[in-house]
Amino acid sequence: MLATAPDFDVLIVGAGISGIGMAAHMEMKSPNHSYAIVERRDNLGGTWDLFKYPGIRSDSDMHTLGFDFEPWRHEKTIADAPAIMDYLNQIVDERGIRQHIRYGHKVVSADFRDDEARWHVEMELNDGSTTRLTANFLYLGSGYYDYDEAYDPGFDFGEFDGQVVHPQFWPEDLDYAGKKVVVIGSGATAVTIVPSMAKKAAKVTMLQRTPTWMFARPAKDWVANTLRKVLPEKLAYRLTRWKNIKMQDFSFKLARNKPQKMKDTLHKNIEKALGPDFDRETFTPPYDPWDQRVCLVPDDDLFKAMKAGKADIVTGHIEKFEKGGVRLKSGDFLEADIVITATGLKLAVAGKIAISHNGEAVKFSDRFYYKGCMFSNLPNLAVVFGYLNASWTLRADINSDYVCRVLNHMRATGTDLATPVLTPTDEAAIEEDDIFDFSSGYIQRGKNIMPRNSIEYPWRLNQEYVIDRKRMADDPLLDGWLTFSRADARATGTKDTGEQLEAAE
């Protein structure tokens, strides 16, 4: 065994949903392993603490965006950021996690050294100084987008004399009462902001280059709230969670297999909210439902704002920004005191951390995903990249559970390296798949930096939670790909066989 122990068995990067979920799983399933969470910001919550724009809320139900181990107790299943923050704070306090969080620690680089079986992690502190921690295993709960930069479509604001705001960097003192607002974009952020700002603004216009598929649902789940009244809380939560998982899966597959039927259903719901004379073209994208994420409209809030004359949707292309508003190529002019550029996020891999292995830089676009959790030929590293067609936390839960299985196996067998090994011969035989079968702009812009994807398990980031959940929990760790070894064994040129490790387990 190694002469000196690392600072921690596991270092978790990020105190958002993914990082807190991993810590909670470790408390339950790997309690004898030490860990710390390092968070670049001064508060936990990740996305839910970063974004401050009006109305920020979940775009999926909290019975699946919530953790499998902690029931969602709020009456509304579509929750705002303060309610989600309450949920996360309750978990870190009740489960003894808060004492493990170190705020103001921005990870800039991490190098894994085989001979020591540990990561050397360099961090910048808020005061400009640097520090280092070592850990046997690194778990990245750093999200999927760039915290420092949003996507910049290259707008030239020219003579525009109003305020320009991007939702990712929302000024908390922005006064928009009685103002005319143009929100550029048609994704989930725009669909959230428009009805919320319409409550105070004189008029809010959502300017879309192309329409987005939208579906309305109540913010309260009457089934969930009924079950909570008649069943034990945890049982009611499990039943509601499974119902929603199956509904998500059914809706996604229906959209892919019978797109016209899904289009008709979505249009029917919009007609119910806006009336039979609604402009169908405004709500008919040039792609099928779930070729991009379908936007949630809770309690018809966007449609109600439109019916009240407080909001509208305009489809068009920007010619230029002028004094007092936006000129479209059609010649139409949209008056604006404030322009909100809800134009999307910028994808980032591994939190933009400079990852290296024995001093050699790791290029993730050269690596294959392993079980949507680890990477080919890279030891002791796991990440979370949530589902595109379901709630993020579903993947965070199964990845955390899987990594705890790996940690416990390493402890039981006296090994300190867990590596998904892919030989050049095996790699050459892999048939690759498109990692994201989605046409969303932020997905397409970031695909060049994403890891590689196979058409077959385990070398892929899959998009079917029900299948992933079963395989991650039930498939043997010793699958012929994931190799467990000792640092001293590598140093002497020997390794433990799978049979030896299995016997030790």
C-alpha positions in Angstrom: 0.0 0.0 0.0 1.1 3.6 -0.4 3.3 5.1 2.2 1.2 8.2 2.7 -2.5 8.7 2.3 -4.0 11.4 0.2 -5.8 14.3 1.9 -9.2 12.7 1.0 -10.4 9.4 -0.5 -12.8 11.4 -2.8 -12.7 15.1 -3.8 -16.1 16.3 -5.2 -16.0 19.3 -7.4 -19.1 21.5 -7.2 -21.7 21.9 -4.5 -24.8 21.8 -6.8 -27.2 19.0 -7.3 -24.6 16.6 -8.6 -22.0 17.2 -5.9 -24.5 17.2 -3.0 -26.0 14.1 -4.4 -22.6 12.3 -4.4 -21.9 13.4 -0.9 -25.2 12.1 0.3 -24.7 8.8 -1.4 -21.3 8.5 0.2 -22.7 9.2 3.6 -25.2 6.3 3.1 -23.2 3.8 1.1 -19.5 4.5 1.6 -19.4 6.0 5.1 -15.8 4.9 5.8 -14.4 7.0 2.9 -13.3 10.5 3.6 -14.4 13.3 1.2 -14.5 17.0 0.7 -16.6 19.2 -1.7 -14.8 22.2 -3.2 -17.1 24.9 -4.6 -15.9 28.0 -6.5 -18.8 30.2 -5.4 -19.6 31.4 -1.9 -22.8 29.3 -1.7 -24.1 25.9 -2.6 -26.8 25.3 -5.2 -24.9 25.6 -8.5 -27.3 26.7 -11.2 -30.0 27.4 -8.7 -27.8 29.9 -6.8 -26.1 31.4 -9.9 -29.1 32.4 -12.0 -31.1 35.3 -10.6 -33.5 36.2 -13.5 -37.2 36.6 -12.8 -39.2 33.4 -12.4 -36.3 31.0 -12.4 -37.7 27.6 -11.9 -37.3 23.9 -12.8 -38.2 22.9 -16.3 -39.0 19.3 -15.2 -40.9 18.0 -12.2 -39.2 17.9 -8.8 -40.2 14.3 -8.2 -37.5 13.4 -10.8 -35.3 16.4 -10.4 -35.3 15.7 -6.7 -33.0 12.9 -5.4 -34.1 9.3 -5.1 -33.3 9.3 -1.4 -35.0 12.6 -0.3 -38.7 13.1 -0.9 -39.9 16.4 -2.4 -42.3 17.9 0.1 -43.5 21.1 -1.5 -47.0 21.3 -2.9 -45.7 22.5 -6.3 -43.9 19.9 -8.4 -42.6 22.7 -10.8 -40.5 24.6 -8.3 -38.8 28.0 -8.2 -35.2 28.4 -7.3 -35.8 29.4 -3.7 -37.7 26.2 -3.0 -35.0 24.1 -4.7 -32.4 25.9 -2.6 -34.4 25.1 0.6 -34.4 21.5 -0.5 -30.6 21.3 -1.0 -29.9 23.2 2.3 -32.1 20.8 4.2 -30.2 17.8 2.8 -26.7 19.2 3.6 -27.8 20.1 7.1 -29.7 16.9 8.0 -27.0 14.6 6.5 -23.9 16.3 7.9 -22.6 17.4 4.5 -22.2 21.1 5.1 -19.1 20.7 7.2 -17.4 19.0 4.2 -17.9 22.0 1.8 -15.1 24.4 1.1 -16.3 27.5 -0.6 -14.3 29.9 -2.7 -12.2 27.1 -4.1 -12.0 27.2 -7.9 -10.4 24.1 -9.4 -8.0 25.0 -12.2 -6.1 21.8 -12.8 -6.0 18.2 -11.7 -3.2 15.7 -12.5 -3.6 12.0 -11.7 -0.3 10.2 -11.0 -0.4 6.5 -11.3 2.6 5.8 -9.1 0.9 7.6 -6.2 -2.7 6.6 -7.1 -3.9 10.1 -6.4 -5.1 13.3 -8.0 -3.1 16.5 -7.4 -5.7 19.2 -7.6 -4.7 22.9 -7.9 -7.2 25.6 -6.8 -7.5 29.3 -6.8 -9.0 31.0 -3.7 -11.0 34.1 -3.6 -8.1 36.2 -2.3 -6.0 35.3 -5.4 -3.8 32.7 -3.6 -3.6 29.1 -4.6 -3.8 25.8 -2.7 -3.5 22.1 -3.4 -5.4 19.0 -2.3 -4.8 15.4 -3.1 -7.4 12.7 -3.4 -7.5 9.1 -4.6 -10.8 9.6 -6.6 -12.1 12.8 -8.3 -15.8 13.3 -8.8 -16.8 16.2 -11.1 -20.2 17.6 -10.3 -19.3 20.8 -12.1 -22.3 20.9 -14.5 -22.4 21.2 -18.3 -22.0 24.8 -19.1 -19.4 27.6 -18.8 -20.0 29.6 -15.7 -17.8 32.5 -16.9 -19.1 33.0 -20.4 -22.5 32.7 -22.0 -23.0 32.0 -25.7 -22.3 35.2 -27.7 -24.2 35.2 -31.0 -22.2 38.3 -32.0 -24.9 41.0 -31.9 -23.9 44.5 -32.7 -26.0 46.7 -30.5 -25.1 49.8 -32.5 -27.3 52.7 -31.6 -29.5 50.9 -29.1 -29.7 53.2 -26.0 -31.4 50.9 -23.6 -30.1 48.1 -21.3 -28.8 44.8 -22.5 -28.8 41.9 -20.1 -27.9 38.2 -20.4 -29.9 35.9 -18.0 -26.7 34.2 -16.8 -25.4 37.6 -15.5 -28.7 39.2 -14.3 -28.3 42.4 -12.3 -30.3 42.0 -9.1 -31.2 45.7 -9.1 -32.7 45.7 -12.7 -35.8 47.9 -12.7 -38.1 46.8 -15.5 -41.4 48.1 -14.1 -43.4 49.8 -16.8 -40.7 49.2 -19.4 -40.9 47.6 -22.8 -38.8 44.5 -23.0 -37.7 42.3 -25.9 -36.4 38.8 -24.9 -34.3 37.3 -27.7 -34.6 33.5 -27.7 -37.3 30.8 -27.5 -35.8 28.2 -25.2 -36.6 27.3 -21.6 -35.0 30.5 -20.2 -37.0 32.8 -22.5 -40.2 30.9 -21.8 -39.6 31.3 -18.1 -38.6 35.0 -18.2 -41.4 36.4 -20.4 -44.4 35.6 -18.2 -42.6 36.6 -15.1 -41.4 40.0 -16.4 -44.9 40.6 -17.9 -46.3 41.0 -14.4 -44.4 44.3 -14.0 -43.3 45.4 -17.4 -45.4 47.4 -19.8 -45.0 44.8 -22.5 -42.7 41.8 -23.1 -42.0 40.5 -26.5 -40.3 37.2 -27.1 -38.4 37.5 -30.4 -37.7 34.0 -31.8 -35.8 33.1 -34.9 -37.6 29.9 -35.0 -40.5 28.6 -32.8 -40.1 26.1 -30.0 -42.4 23.2 -29.1 -44.1 24.0 -25.8 -46.3 21.9 -23.5 -48.4 23.1 -20.6 -48.9 21.3 -17.4 -50.1 22.2 -13.9 -47.4 23.3 -11.5 -49.0 21.1 -8.9 -49.2 17.4 -9.3 -52.6 16.4 -7.9 -51.6 12.7 -7.9 -48.5 13.4 -5.9 -50.4 15.6 -3.4 -53.2 13.0 -3.1 -50.8 10.2 -2.5 -49.0 12.2 0.2 -52.2 12.5 2.1 -53.0 8.7 2.2 -49.6 7.0 2.1 -46.3 7.2 4.0 -44.2 10.1 2.6 -41.4 8.0 1.2 -43.8 5.5 -0.5 -45.8 8.3 -2.0 -42.7 9.9 -3.3 -41.4 6.7 -4.9 -44.7 6.1 -6.6 -45.0 9.6 -7.9 -41.3 9.5 -9.0 -41.8 6.3 -10.9 -45.0 7.5 -12.5 -43.2 10.6 -13.8 -40.2 8.7 -15.0 -42.5 6.4 -17.1 -44.5 9.4 -18.4 -41.2 11.1 -19.5 -40.1 8.0 -21.2 -43.4 7.4 -22.9 -43.7 11.0 -24.1 -40.2 11.0 -25.5 -40.6 7.7 -27.4 -44.0 8.8 -28.7 -42.5 12.0 -30.0 -39.7 10.0 -31.7 -41.9 7.3 -33.1 -45.1 9.2 -33.9 -44.1 12.8 -34.2 -47.3 14.0 -35.9 -49.4 12.6 -33.0 -47.2 14.5 -30.6 -47.5 17.7 -32.6 -51.3 17.4 -32.7 -51.4 16.9 -28.9 -49.1 19.9 -28.2 -51.1 22.2 -30.6 -54.4 21.0 -29.0 -53.1 22.1 -25.6 -52.1 25.5 -26.9 -55.4 25.9 -28.6 -57.1 25.1 -25.3 -55.2 27.9 -23.6 -55.2 30.6 -26.4 -58.4 29.7 -28.3 -59.0 28.4 -31.8 -57.7 31.5 -33.5 -54.1 31.2 -32.1 -51.3 31.6 -34.7 -50.3 28.1 -35.4 -47.1 29.1 -37.2 -45.8 30.8 -34.1 -45.9 27.5 -32.3 -44.8 25.2 -35.1 -41.0 24.6 -35.3 -39.3 23.3 -38.4 -38.3 20.2 -36.5 -40.1 17.4 -34.6 -40.9 17.5 -30.9 -37.9 16.3 -28.8 -35.4 16.9 -31.6 -34.8 19.7 -29.2 -36.0 19.9 -25.6 -39.7 20.7 -25.3 -40.3 23.8 -23.2 -42.5 23.6 -20.2 -45.3 26.2 -19.6 -46.5 25.7 -16.1 -50.1 26.7 -15.3 -50.3 28.2 -18.8 -48.4 31.3 -17.5 -47.0 32.3 -20.9 -50.3 31.9 -22.6 -52.2 33.8 -19.9 -49.8 36.7 -20.3 -50.4 36.7 -24.0 -54.1 36.6 -23.6 -53.9 39.5 -21.2 -52.0 41.6 -23.8 -48.9 41.7 -21.5 -46.7 39.5 -23.7 -46.5 38.4 -27.3 -44.3 36.3 -29.5 -42.7 37.5 -32.8 -40.9 35.3 -35.3 -38.3 37.1 -37.3 -34.6 37.8 -37.9 -32.8 40.8 -36.6 -31.6 43.4 -39.1 -30.0 45.8 -36.6 -30.4 47.4 -33.2 -31.6 51.0 -33.3 -32.3 53.7 -30.9 -35.3 52.6 -28.9 -35.5 49.0 -30.1 -34.9 46.3 -32.6 -35.3 46.4 -36.4 -36.3 43.1 -38.1 -35.4 42.1 -41.6 -39.1 42.2 -42.3 -39.0 45.9 -41.6 -41.0 45.7 -38.4 -39.6 47.6 -35.4 -39.9 46.2 -31.8 -39.7 49.0 -29.2 -37.5 48.1 -26.3 -36.1 49.8 -23.2 -34.4 46.6 -22.2 -33.2 43.7 -24.4 -32.7 40.3 -22.8 -30.3 38.0 -24.8 -31.6 34.6 -23.8 -29.6 33.1 -26.6 -28.2 30.1 -24.8 -25.4 28.6 -22.8 -21.9 27.6 -23.8 -21.1 23.9 -23.2 -18.1 23.1 -21.1 -16.4 19.7 -20.3 -15.2 18.8 -16.8 -15.8 22.3 -15.6 -13.0 23.7 -17.9 -10.5 22.1 -15.5 -7.2 21.3 -17.0 -7.2 17.5 -16.5 -4.0 15.6 -17.0 -2.7 12.0 -16.5 0.8 11.6 -15.4 1.5 15.1 -16.5 0.0 14.6 -20.0 -3.0 16.7 -20.9 -6.3 14.8 -21.3 -8.3 15.6 -24.4 -11.8 14.4 -23.6 -12.8 14.4 -27.3 -10.3 11.6 -27.8 -11.8 9.5 -25.0 -14.9 7.3 -24.9 -17.5 7.6 -22.3 -17.7 4.5 -20.0 -21.3 3.9 -18.7 -22.0 7.6 -19.0 -19.9 8.1 -15.9 -16.2 7.5 -16.5 -13.8 7.7 -19.4 -11.6 5.2 -21.3 -8.1 4.7 -19.9 -8.5 7.5 -17.3 -8.3 6.2 -13.7 -10.4 7.3 -10.7 -12.4 10.0 -12.4 -16.2 10.2 -12.7 -18.5 13.0 -13.9 -22.2 13.8 -14.2 -23.7 14.9 -17.5 -27.5 14.6 -17.0 -30.1 13.4 -19.4 -31.3 15.6 -22.3 -34.7 13.9 -22.4 -35.3 13.6 -18.7 -34.3 15.2 -15.4 -30.6 15.8 -14.7 -30.7 14.3 -11.2 -31.7 10.9 -12.6 -28.2 10.4 -13.9 -26.6 12.1 -10.9 -28.3 9.5 -8.7 -27.3 6.4 -10.6 -23.7 7.7 -11.2 -23.3 8.4 -7.5 -24.5 5.0 -6.6 -22.2 3.3 -9.1 -19.2 5.2 -7.9 -19.9 4.1 -4.4 -19.9 0.5 -5.6 -16.5 1.1 -7.2 -15.1 2.8 -4.0 -16.3 -0.1 -1.8 -14.9 -2.7 -4.2 -11.5 -0.9 -4.1 -11.6 -0.8 -0.3 -12.5 -4.5 -0.1 -9.8 -5.6 -2.5 -7.0 -3.3 -1.3 -6.8 -1.7 -4.8 -6.4 2.0 -5.4 -6.9 2.4 -9.2 -10.1 1.8 -11.1 -9.6 2.2 -14.9 -12.0 1.5 -17.8 -9.4 0.0 -20.1 -9.9 0.2 -23.8 -7.1 -1.2 -25.9 -6.2 0.3 -29.4 -7.5 -2.9 -31.0 -10.8 -2.8 -29.2 -11.1 0.9 -29.8 -10.6 0.4 -33.5 -13.5 -2.0 -33.6 -16.0 0.4 -32.0 -18.8 1.8 -34.1 -19.3 5.3 -33.1 -22.6 7.1 -32.5 -23.7 10.7 -32.4 -23.3 11.6 -28.7 -26.3 13.9 -28.8 -29.2 13.2 -31.2 -30.5 16.7 -30.6 -30.5 19.7 -32.9 -30.4 22.4 -30.2 -27.9 25.2 -30.9 -25.9 24.8 -27.7 -25.6 21.1 -28.2 -24.4 21.4 -31.8 -21.9 24.2 -31.0 -20.3 22.1 -28.2 -20.2 18.7 -29.8 -16.6 19.1 -30.9 -15.4 19.2 -27.3 -17.5 16.3 -26.1 -16.2 12.7 -25.4 -16.7 10.0 -28.0 -19.8 7.7 -28.0 -20.3 4.1 -29.1 -23.5 2.6 -30.4 -23.2 -0.1 -27.7 -22.9 -0.1 -23.9 -20.7 0.4 -22.0 -18.8 2.9 -24.1 -21.6 5.5 -24.4 -23.6 8.2 -22.7 -27.0 6.6 -23.0 -30.3 8.5 -23.0 -32.6 5.8 -21.6 -32.8 6.2 -17.8 -34.8 3.0 -17.1 -32.2 0.9 -18.9 -29.3 2.8 -17.4 -30.6 2.5 -13.9 -30.9 -1.3 -14.1 -27.5 -1.8 -15.7 -25.6 0.6 -13.5 -27.0 -1.2 -10.4 -27.0 -4.8 -11.5 -24.2 -5.4 -14.0 -21.1 -6.8 -12.4 -18.2 -4.3 -11.8 -15.8 -6.8 -13.2 -17.2 -6.6 -16.7 -14.0 -7.2 -18.6 -13.4 -3.5 -19.1 -13.2 -1.9 -15.7 -9.8 -2.9 -14.3 -8.9 -2.6 -10.6 -5.2 -2.5 -9.7 -2.6 -1.3 -7.2 -0.1 1.5 -7.7 2.7 -0.7 -6.4 1.6 -3.4 -8.8 1.9 -1.1 -11.7 5.3 0.1 -10.5 6.6 -3.5 -10.5 5.0 -4.4 -13.8 2.4 -6.8 -12.3 -1.3 -6.6 -11.9 -4.1 -8.4 -10.0 -6.3 -10.7 -12.1 -10.0 -10.3 -12.1 -10.3 -13.7 -10.4 -8.1 -12.5 -7.5 -10.1 -9.3 -7.1 -13.5 -11.1 -7.3 -12.3 -13.6 -4.7 -11.2 -10.7 -2.4 -14.5 -9.0 -2.9 
